[in-house]
Amino acid sequence: MRNTTVHTTAGKTLDIKIIPISDLFPLLSQLLPLNLQPMKIVNRKRILLLVAIFFAGLLLTGDSRSAVLYAKDRQHRSAVLKPLLEKCDKIVFTKHFNMGGSHYAYTEGLSDAQNERSFKPGGSLCLLEMDGLDGKVRTLIDDPDGVIRDPDVSYDGKRILFSWKKSDRGDDYHLYEMDVETGKVRQLTFGLGFADYEGVYLPNGDIIFNSSRCIQTVDCWWTEVSNLYTCDKDGRHLRRLSFDQVHTNYPQVLDDGRVIYTRWDYNDRGQLFPQPLYQMNPDGTGQAEFYGNNSWFPTTIAHARGIPGTQKLIAIATGHHSKQAGKLMIIDRRKGNQENSGARLIAPVRETKAERIDRYGQKGELYQYPYPLNETSFLVSYSPKGWGEGGLFGIYVVTIDGRKELLAGDTKVPCSQPVPLAARRRPHVKPSMVDYKKTNGSYYVQDVYSGPGLAGIERGAIKRLRVIAIEYRPAGIGRNGNEGPAGGAMVSTPISIKNGCWDVKRMLGDTDVYEDGSAFFTVPARTPVYFQALDERGHAVQTMRTWSVLQPGENLSCSGCHEHKSSTASFASKMTQALDAGSQKLKPFYGRPRGFSFNKEIQPILDRHCISCHHGRDNGDAKASFSLLAKESYDEAAKRNWSESYLALTKKGEPNRFVNWLNVQSVPPMLPPYYRGAAKSDLITILERGHEGVKLTSEDMDKIACWIDLLVPYCGDYAEANAWSQDEKEKYERFMKKRKQMEKIEADNIAELIAFEKGSFDSSR
């Protein structure tokens, strides 16, 4: 008997003792299947000899029980791998660097990135082929200069969709497809300066994917944004589906055909914690919260997939300033849809606290990209030592109780994104409800008083709904910051003073709320909008601190204000006053739709009524030194020229008794009615009382109240009041031109799609 050391299939390093074959015969006789026992002794001895020779090279021991431990190890492996082997014997996966830069979503690595570029060359597309309990890895594509990522397998198991960036600066991620039988690869999307990634096959044969083609910059950094797009199986008719403030990530199709994805969501609130799950139909209609949009926890829900045959999801709970890895969890909305009510950490199943941690789940072992085999077994990318030793993830099967078996690994490059190469059931194909010949859609609210958003507000108090569109910055120039209950952040290309709103707010108008609480109104399609419930004074009682988007021709309904998103209203449930009247056009807010500009909306009021006293000349009169003049003050960091009046009213960015707007770093959970805003601002009170004999018109009062309730914006667009250098102006124009070029391409694609659907599409084009 002699000692040696080996590495086990489970990734352990153990001492072994080589035992004489003759010593194993009695033990092996007990381990052999029962149907071998009656065999002739000579045949049994031959089989025993062969098995013993195999055992002799691999026997594991730490305590001299080598054969027993090895047998148990194989039995353990057989039990853990059974759900996988019943499903498939081939797994597609990738090898590449760990995705994510300073933030989990920053993975575009664009060739013309404005600032942060997350890219490390060297990657491959691989195939693991199982042979019983063991397997071998075959490289399908190897690229030492590029990165291959995001494999998905077609429903018939015959094609592999993936993203490929072939060089750092000379290429960007685009969609490719491989024919499994022939190995032939074709490129589906094109265009230097655009990243197309995280592609998934849709039930109707189209593809949904993430793309930087929206040409936006993150509100709180200088990194490019990606939203969801779609195209057909050949890359044609490429068009945008989501119109979101910052990143969307990792779309996946559920059994019922819905698409779930992660959406980073922080309109009028802090940016650290709301990275919830959203849902939509494959055509982009029905965009709504799925889980956690009013939650601190989980900080980020990523890599979510539906568990077949259930209403549950498998996902990872991860952080904000983190790479794409975290703790394994199951989400079950039947138990709740906020915080930890429906989220449970697994492997093993354990108590799940609703913690408030930026870099959540980054200590100890880490998981990525779980793929459910059934309700209790999952194919995953897993790193036993977490980020230790460079975060070398391998491909594992893990059970809900924490048992794990290694399938494939690499000593230098993380192995990631495993997907079975096998046919699977195609979800129900939902007919598209989008009519691209239309430019509008409609919202129907059955009863604004239904739901917790207006709890305690008397019926009849809400008179109107204000509808505001959000506009996004194409480039990052200048900065300031904010801080508050939800944290703090840098603000890129700021359009307000510190702690003011993140984005340009475009006033679309308002609509009546009927006595029964119903409303029915038309808005521009493909436009992110949010709503404010207004009282008879035009003050915001409650604000929707997120946004919604309609596709052309879409009608979306809700039962009330901040109601559970699974309780949508039914047009047939009861006849309301709004339904009886029909969908209404929005009533203009004192003119055409426009971005709310302090200089254009508020300063003229101050010029007419206030500057005769508040002119900033220090003559011993306190009110005189309080300047409400339009005189500009240069802000070097923000690269803006703020007016003296704006700085005076906002106290240079501090919400106050006089102008008590909601700090943009407000918390994720729903706020009570009348929490902040015009209704809580002394400026409104003293003006309504006729300060110093000043009498304002209803239009003047509405505009001042609106400005406060919009979180004190200064700029009506991102270029207003800029103090940019010539290079900075050229940068902004360059990216704005890039956006417009992409919008023109998309418009042409939609026109082509309309013609295709009419049957007049020329297939030779």
N, C-alpha and C positions, 0 to 999 in steps of 0.2 A: 504494500500500500504506500503511495507517495502523494505529496501535497502539491497543488498548483492553484492558480487563480484564473477565473473566467468572468465574463460579463453575461448576465442573464438576459432573457427575452424581455424581462420587465425593466431593464435598465439598471439592475443592481450589480455590484461587484462583490463576489463571494469566493471564499476558499472552497476548493474541492479536493477530494481524496479519490485517487484512482483505485478501484477495488477489483480484485481478481474476478474474472467472469464466472468461475465456478461458484463463488460466493453469492452470485446474484440469482442463480437458477431458482432456489426456493421462493425468493421474493417475486421474481418475474412470473412464476407460475400463478401466483395470487393476483398479479396485476393484469394478466392476459384476459381478454374477453371470455365469457363463459362458454361461448360456442366453440372455442378452441380446445377446451379441456378433454373432450372425448376422442380427439385425434390420436392416431398412432403415435407411440412414444418417439419414434425416430423423427417424424415430421415436427412434433412438438419441440424436440431438442434442437432441430435446425432453426425453427422460428425463434426459440429462446436465445440461441447463439447469435442470430442476426440482431435481435433487439438488444441483447447484452452488449454487443460491440458498439451499437449506437449510443447506448447509455454510458458506456465506459468513458467516452470522450466528453460527455456533457454533465456528468453527475454533479449536483450542487450540494454543498454542505457548509454549515457554519458550526454545526454541532454533531458531526459524524453520522447524521441521519440522511445521508446523501440520496439514496434511491427514493426514499419516502418523500423527501422534500421535492425532488425533481418530479415525481409522479403528481404530487399535489400542485406543483407549479403548472404542469401541463393540464391538469384537471381545471385549475383556476382559469387558465388561458382559454380552454375550450368553452367554459361556461360564459366568460365575458365576451368572447368573439362570436358566440352562437347567433345573436341577432344580426350581426354583420354578414356572416357567411350565409345566412338564410336569405339575405337581401341581394348580395352581389359578391363577386370575387375580384372585382377591379375597382380601383379608386384613383381618381385624378387629383393631383395636388400640385402646388407650386413651391419653388424655393426662391426666396428673395429676402431682402432686408426687412426688419420690422417696421411696419407702416406707421406713420405719424411723425410729426415734427414737434413743435412746441405745444401742439393741440392735436387731439386724436383725429380730427377731420382733415388736417392739412397733408394730403397725400398726392396732390396733382403733379407736383414736381415740374411745373410748366417751363418750357424752353425760354419764354419771355416773362418769367415771373417778376412781379413788381418788387418782391422782397424775399420772403422765405421760400426756399426750394428744398423739398424733401425727396432726395433721390440718391441711391447708392447702386451703381451698376453691378450686374452679375446675378443672373436668375435663370430659371428653367421651368418648363412644364413637364411634369413627371406622371408616370403611371405605375401604381402599385398593383401587382398581380398576385393574388393569394393562391397558395397551394396548400390546402388544409389549414393548419394553424400558423403557417409561416408564409412568407411572401418574398418577392424580389421586385426591385424597382427598375423601371426602364425609362430613360429620358426620351421624351417626345420632341422637345425643342430645347436647345441650350443656347443662351446668349450671354457671353461674358461682358458685353458692352451695354446691355439693356436690361429691362425688367419685364417679366411676364407675371400677370396677376389675375385674380378674380375669375377662375374657371366656373362655368356652368354647363350642365349637360342637357341636351334636348330631351323632350318627353319620350321620344322613341329610342333614346340612348345611342343615336348614330352620329351626333355632332357635339363638338366641344366649343363653347363660346368663351373667349378670354380677351384680356387687354394686353397690349404690348407696346412698350416704348423702347425703340431700338438704339437710341443714343441720348446723351444728356441734353445737348443743345440743338441737335439736328432733327429731332423727332419728338413727338408727344404721344401719350397713351391714346390708342385707338382700338376699336373693336375688330377682332379677328375671329374666324371660325375654321375649325379643323374637321375634316371628314374622318371619322374613326377608322373606317375600313381601309381607305387609301392613304391616309396621312396627309392629304392635300390641304393646304392652308390658303384661305382667301381673306383679304382685308375688306371690311365693311364700311368704316367711317374714315374720314381723311381731314387734313387741315392742320398745318403747323400753327402753334399758338393756342390750340384747343385740346383739352384732355377729356377723353371719353373712357369711362371705366365703370366697374361694378355692374356689368351687363347681365341681364337675366332674360331667359326666354319667357314670353307670355303665352297663355293658352291658345290664342288665335294665331300664333306663329310670328307675331311681331316681337320686338325687343324693347325692354325698358332699361335705361342706364343712367348713370350720373355723368354730368358734363359741366365743364367750366365755360360753356358757350354763352352763358348769361352775361358775362363780362361785368362782374361785380367784385367789390372788395369788402372783406369782413369789416363790420362796424368798429370792432375793437382791436384791429390789427391791420396790416397791409397785405394780407394774403388773399389770393383769389378765392372766389366762392364757386361751388358747384351745386346745380339743381338737377332735377329729374327730367329726362328727355325720352323720346321714343322714336323708333323707326321701324320699317318693315324688315323682313328677313334678309334683304339685300342691302340694307342701309339707306333705302330711299324714304322720302316723306319725313325726314328728320325734323322734329318739332318739340317745343318745350311743353312740359306738363305741369311742373311746379314753379311758382313765382315767389320764392321764399327769400327772406331777409339775408340769411347766411346759408350754411351748408345743409344739404340733405345727404343721406348716406344709406347704402346697402339695401336696395329694394329687394323684396322676396315675395313670391306668390303663395298665398294660403290655399288650402284645399277648396275653398268656395270661390276662388278666383280673385279675391281682393289682393291688393298689394300693400304690404307694410314696409315702413322705412323709418329711419331715425331723422328727426328734424330738429335742428338747433333753433330755438324759438325765444326771442327776448325783446319784443316790442313793449316799450314803457316799463321794463323791469330788468333786473340784473341778468348778466350773460352767463354766469358760472354754472348754474344748475339745471336750467330747462333744456335738456336734450332728450325729449320724450319720443315715444313711438307714435307715428301717424299712419293713417290708412287712406287708400283711394281705390277707385276702380281702375282697371288697366288703361282706360281712356282718359284718366285724369279727373273724372267727375267724383263727387262724394268725398272730397278731401276733408278729413276730420281727425280729431284726437283718437288714438287707440289706448294709450296708457301714459299717465304721468305728466301731463302738461301743466298741472298746478302743483307740482311736487318738488321738494328738495331732493328726494331720494327716489330711485337711483340717480346719481349725478348724471350719468350717461347710460342709456340703454342702447347697446350696439349688437350687431351681427345676429339679429333676431330671425328665427324661422319658426313656422308652425309645426307642431308635433302632429303627425298624421293621425286621423281618427279622433282627435280631441279638439277642444277649444283653447288649448294651452299653447304657449310659445316657449322655446328654449332661446336663451340670449346670454350675453355677458353684461355684468354690471361693472362699469369702468369709470374713469375720471374725466375731467375736463382738460386740464393740461397734462395729458397722458398719451402714450401710444395706444394702438388698438389691441389692448389685452386687459383682462380683469378676472372677475370671479364668475363662475357658472351659476345661472339662476333660471328658474321656471316662472313664467308669468301666467296667472290665471285670473282673468277679469271677472269671473263669476264671484270671486272673493273680494273684489274692490278694484278700483282703477287709479288710485293715487297712493303716493308714498310706498310703504311696504305692505299695504293691505292685500295686494294680489301678487306680490313678488316674494319668492322664497329661494334663498341660496341652497345649492345642492352640492353633492359629491364631497362630503355627505350632506343630507338634508339637515339644516340646523336653524337656530334662531336667527332671524333677519331683522336687524335694527335699522330704523330709518335715520341713518347717519348723514351729517352734512359735511362732506369732505370733498375738497376740490379734486385731489389726486386719489380718488377712491379706488380701492382694490389693487394697489400696485405692490403690496408687500407679499412675500411668500410665493407659492405656486401660482401660475397664470394660465388662463385659457383664452383661446381665440376661435372664431368661426365654428361653433358647434353645428353639427348636422344630426338631426334626430333619426335614429333607427327605429325606435318605438318610444313608448312613454317613459322608459327607465334606462335606455341605453343610447349613447351618443358618440358619434365620430367627432373628434375634436383635434385642434392643434393645441399642444400642452407643453409647458415648460416647468418641470419639477422644481427648479431652483429660481423661478421667476426671472428677474433681469440679471441675476448672477451669471457669470461666464457668457455675457453677451446676449442672454435671452435666447438660447438655442431651443426653439420649439421643435417638437416632433409630432408625428401623426399617431394618435392613440384612439382606442375605444375606452370610454369611461362610463361607469354605471352611476345611477342616481345616488347610490350609497357610497361611492368613492373608489370602487375597484377600477384598476387601470391596466391596460396592456398596450405596450409599444408595438406599432406596426412598421414605422419607417422613421429614420432620423438621419442627420448629417452632422458631422463634427465641426463644420465651418459655417454653414448657411442654415437659417431657420427653415423648417418645412411647415407649410401652412395651407389653409383653404381647401381641406379635403372634401370631395364630392364623389359619391358612388357613380361609376360609369355603368349605368343600367337603365333600362326603360322603367318608367313610372307612370302612374295614372295621371292623365291630363285633366286639370280642373275644368269645371264648367266654363264654356266660352260665353261671356256676357256680351250681348250686342252693344255697340257703341251708341251712346246717347248724345254725342257731340255733333253739332251742326256748324261746320266751319264757315258756312255762308252767312251766319249771324255774327253780330259783334257784342251782343249783350246776354245776360242771364238774369235770373230773378231769385230773390230770397223771400221766403214766407216764414213769418214768426207767428205761431198759433196763439201764444199768450206770454207776453214779456214778463208777467208776474209769476209765471211758473218757474220753479227752480230757485236755487239759493242766492242767485246774483242780486235779486231785489227783495230779499227777505226783510220784512218789517215795513216795506214801503206800501202805503195805501193805494188801493186800486184807483185809477184815474189820475195819479200823480205824474205819470210819464206821458208826455204830450208828443214827443217826436223822437226819432232815431237819427242821429247825425252819422253820415257815412264819410269816412276818410280813407283815401288811398295812400299807400306808403310807396315812396320812391327811393331807389337804392343808388349808392355811389359807385361810379365806374372805376375810380382810382383813389389811391390814398395819398393825400397831400395835407400836411399839417396835423397837429394833434392837440387835444387837451385831455381831461380826465373826469372821472366821476367817482363817487364813493357813497355808500349808504348801507342800509340793512342787509342787502344781498351781496355786498362785497365792493369791489372797485374795478376800474378798467381804464385803459387808454381808449380814446375815441379818435378814430381816423376821419380825416376830412370833416371836422365838426361843423354842424349847422346851428348849434346853440352853445350857450355858455356852459361851464361845468355843471353837471347834474341836470341839464336840460335834455330834451328828446334826442334819440339816436339818429333818426332819419327825417328826411323831408316829408312833411305832411301836406297832402294835396286835398283841398276841400272839394268834395263831389256834390254835396248838398244834403238835404234831409228829407224824411218822409214822415207822414202822420202815423201816430199810434192811436188806434181806435179805442173807444170806451171799453171794449171787451178785451183789450190788451193785444190785439192782433195787428200785424203790419205785413204788407206785401209790396215789394218795390223792385225796380230794375236797376242794374248796375253794369258798368262795362265789364265784359268778359276778359279773362287772362290778366286780371289786375288784382293785386293784393289789397284787400280792404278790411277795415275794422269799424266797429260801431260804438257809439256812446248814447246811452239813454238819457234824454234831457227832460227837465221839469218845465213848468210854465215860465220860469225866468230864463230859460235857455242854458241852465247850468247842468253839467254832467253829474248824474246820480250814480251811474256805474259805467265803467269802461271795459271793453274787451281788449285785454292786454296780449293779444295775439293777432292773427289775421286769417282771412279766408279768401279763397279764389274759386271763381266759377269758370267752367269751360263754356265756349259759345253754345247758346241754346239751353244751358243747364238750368233747372229749377231745383233749388236746395231748400229744404225746410228744417225748422227746429221747433221744439215744443216750448222753449222759454229761454230765460237768461241764465247762462252757465249751467244748464241742465246736463245730466249724464248723457254722453254722446250716443249711447245705445238706445236712448228714448227719443227718437226722431218723430216729428209730427207727421200726421197723415192728412193729406188733403181731403180724404173722405171721412175723417173721424167726426168732424162737426162743421157746420157752416158758420163761419165767422164774418164779421163786418168787412174784414180785409178781403176775404175770398169773394164776397158778394160784390165788392167794388172793383176787384181785379187789380192786376199789378200796376203800380203807379210809377211815373217818372219822378226822379228826385227833384225837389225844389231847390233852385240854386241858392248858394250862400252869398247873396249880394254880388252876383256876377258869375262869370264863367268859372268852371273848375280850374283851380290854380293852387300852386304851392303857397302855404301860408308864410308871408313875409312880414316881419315886424316893421320894416321901413315902409312898406306899402299899405299895411292894414292899420297899424297902431300909431306910428309916428304922425300921420296927418291929424289924428284926433288930438294928440298932444300939442301939435303946432297950433291948432285952432283954439284950444281951451286951457292949456297948462303953462306954456313957456313964458307967458307974460309975467308970471310969478317965479316959476322954477327955471331960471335961465343960467344958473351956475356962477353968477357974479357975486363974489363974497363982499357984501356991504354990511355985514353984521346981522343980516336977516337969515335965519336958519333955512327957511323955505326957499329962499333965493339961491342958496348954495347947493340945493338939491337939484341938479341939472337934469332937465328932460329935453335937452336939445338933441338935434340929430348929428351934432358934431362927432366925428369918428375918432376912435381910440384904437391904435394898432396893437394887436396881440401877436407877438413874434412866434410863439409856439403853435398856436392855432392857425396862423397865417390868415387871420380875418381882421376886418375893421369893424369892431362893434361900436354902436353909438353910445354916447354918454347916457342917454335915456334908458337904453336897454340894460346897461350895467347898473344903473341906479335902481331901477325897479326890481331887478333880480338879485341885488346885493352881490354882484359878481359871481353868481352861481349858487347861492345858498337859499333854498326854500325858506320862506319867512312868514310871519304873521300877515304881512301886507300882501305879498304875492305867494300864496301857499300851494304851489303846484306839487304834484306827485313826483318825488325824486325818481329819476330813471333807474336807480338801483333799488327799486322796490322788490319785495320778496316774491317768490314764485306762487305761493298759494293765493286763492281768491281773496280779494279785499272786500270789506263791507261797503254798502252804499254810502255815498257822501264822505268817503275817507279823506280825500284832499281835493283841491281844485278851486274853481271860482266860488263855489258855495261856501268855502272855508277861508276866503281871502278878504281881509279888511279893505283892500282897495275897492272891491265891488261895493261893500257896505257904505263906505264914505261917499262914493260917487252916486249911489242910489239916493243918499240923503241930500245931495246937492252941495258937495264940497265947495266952500267959498262962493256959493251962488252959481256954480257951474251946472248947467243942465245938458246932459248928453242925450242924443237920440237913441231910440231902441237899437238902431244899427250899430252905433258906437258901443253901446253896452254889450251887445251880442258879440262883437268882434273882440273886445277886451276879455270877456268871459271865455270865449273860444280859445284865445291865445293861451290863457292860463291852463285850460283843460287839455290843450295839446302839448303841455309840458314846455312852454315858453320857447317855441322855435324862433330863430332870428332870420334864417335864410329860406327863401321860397324855392331855391334850387341850389345845387352844390357849388355853382360858380359865383353866386351872389356875394358881394362884399368881400371878395377874395383879395388877399395881399400876396399873390403868388409871383415868383420870379418868371422870367420868360421860359426857362426850361420846364418849370412846373406847369405852366399853362400849356406848353406843347405836350407834356406827358398826359395831362387830363384830356386834351383834344385827341391824342392818339388812341387812348382807350375808349373814349366816347365814339370815335370813328369806327373802331373795331366792333363795338356793340351794335352800331347802326348797320354795319356791313352784315353782321350775323343775323340781325332782325330782317334785313332784306332777303338773305338766303332762306330764312325760315318762312317768310311770306311767300316766296316763290315755291317752296316745298309744299305749303298748304294749298296754294292754287293748283299745283300739280296733283295733289291728293284729291281735291274736289273734282278735277277733270277725270282722274282715274276712277273715282266712285261713280261718275256719270257714264263711264264706259268709253270715253273719248280719249283716254290716255294712250299715247303712242309708245309702245313697248320698246321701240328701237332707240329711243332717246337715252 
